[in-house]
């Protein structure tokens, strides 16, 4: 089942992208607060 492995990697990539977006959003909020 090599297909399952690729989908897992895709999900992980999406998850990391979401985390990065959240981190950048938080940074922007902190910058606007200053």
Secondary structure, 3 states (H helix, E strand, C coil): CHHHHHHHHHHHHHHHHHHHHHHHHHHHHHHHHC
